[in-house]
């Protein structure tokens, strides 16, 4: 059985059957929940009562003649109406429980919304305070693609490693002819030691404000990264100058390569340029990765995203709370419906008595008797009891 039945219109209605389970408390539009309708206000129920009355009283009416007073079925009707009133009292008890459940659910939801809104408001105020001093900071080396910002340090480092590896490969190939695996390992290691270590050093220094390491450990890591770079520079110079005889030479008449033992200025220049290429690429990687504002800018962007999420979450919560605060009390609607239900019962009582008089007139078919029934019916209509607004009034 479904717990809730959606009613046509802008509100939701609890099912006509009593359900002791709790109402939902999160995002279920509790301001739109009302109690179920009273059965006697349903036109189909009223129609069935009249149809059943015709069948039930037909035999009694068939025994009447022109001497009858027209009240022969009234006591049967009064007794049947008593059953309707008893059913109404049972419905009233169920509706009281439904109202208590709706009020309790709304109260719990309002408390949860208030707590969450307060928390979000305080967090947003804190974020705005933290973002304000960082508003004018700009990262030195960033590439903006749409809404994303990419640091130039890593792309330049990767490019530098590729250039370094290409240059070192040509020189190391003449030295490590017998072991191709060692050749590739050496090329990769030199690129990492010269370029990647300097990128890591620049990034590490830029994020010093995070205070994620102890000062001694921080200095030790920086020293090791810089030491790796110096070692790669020394190794590059040693490789270049040590392999000059394999790089510069001539081919004799026998087709054999003969290395030179003396070198001219141009050959020394080429060796120097290639020897210190590792130094240049490492310094470039360090320069583009070192940005004192990088960490502060990243913190600012992270806090802005968090602030936007808080705002997106806060808006529907405030709207829901406003709807709950201004929602009508379900008791008011139920009181009006109860008045309508009691009025419907009394009107049904009178209507059934008039129906019986009408059936008697049709059955006897005497003008005098018809007039007599009309007078009796008029008296019934004029002496209808007043309907109390609520029980006990």
Steps between C-alpha positions, in 0.01 A plus 500: 500500500639835406575724794396818326250568226560803280191718471433698187603857559791665676492296822548142616256306709548222748324183396146441618625197695670562830876447472702517824839539327679834523483758225817566297717784628740576213400681183146358479312834472350461845328840470268336244376214720142511629264252662287268289145584398202397714311216334159668526620792286560268206214535244525133406442400866193724525361359175545145630315589822201626302504199267514259794216688673272459197554125502473464878177701546313395189315211671407713799365773272297245305300429819402866550163652406349847511457480878879496558668804657821476290720437806489120474866476384642789704618289794681262264673799343594649837657172604700474173620858545622401847733249331631775274566723800685219674717448193564875492621492861744222410625709208544799731727292724707392198522859377626619839779245473574606143520865604735413785724308259504783246579759767773282649659438160490872416651588837783247456566618145505868602746421780726308259478778240576771755803310626633438149434858384679638806796272434517597131464871577784490751718302260429746216590795721825329596582422136434860392730622776774262388457580129503878538878544565578265207281678242781698331751214479585363157704196408814586298503213254153365424319410181122554512286264293136583552433486873810291567847636583805287422847575638766534228765341718414136426448532118830687466675241718370217280618683187840562661534131591426400139764744364751389762440133422542555124834680543634261764401197291734596214796544730434194716440278198867519406599399854245224581500313171482156656198549734187665362306462826770678698504772232128573543518479879787750506319740268182490713693538826687808373171663391342431838804620694535825308145608409251308715701560818503876436126501426444315828727747681311801361162347584620403848619853574179653360289289735708571806209701643309175552734413788458131430860411594736576786757770428796264522333246271400776259858627474630145461263426209591828328872424542459151352303627200756772431780249548343274236501793258866586570594133452322492164684816392838351597413170328390683184822702482710190566316301232529776240868572549588135560341392173651771278733252331197285410303804387759681292726305265574397143478186289833373357561338164418158645156620603581499869391778734789681662429731791666836520751576771486877467192713453429842358298779662178410317513143626553620855206735454270220385609289795439783746151571361390139518672448835310782667169429325410292802568800720283725282203263489520441875504873572203554266303227677580658836415853382157410361406278795604752766206725578460645848132576433418158357394345829303806613321518164417128512364545853290797385352307205427202722322722750305671222374165376402405854322836539303443179398152618384646831295765319343239271408286800378794710251647252255204482527447876401861572213472253376180662524652848303807386229274358481303826490818710211639295316171448139500629420291805343169385259531793330803341424315178387192692261710712339641187472151349346370823232770492427400143480130596254567787291721276500223239377244755210718613412590144506130412267425793248756372552394139425133577180590686391718207583213265273264693212754488555543127492122448176477706337772288603321180374169635154622618447760228228705674512882477395544862766264626765665280413838653512346846852366431607841365394669824679235706815543292491876535483464877804272489702754305402790725589328826850372404726507807794745502835335432775563761832615352695252710425215733371628832384841368 
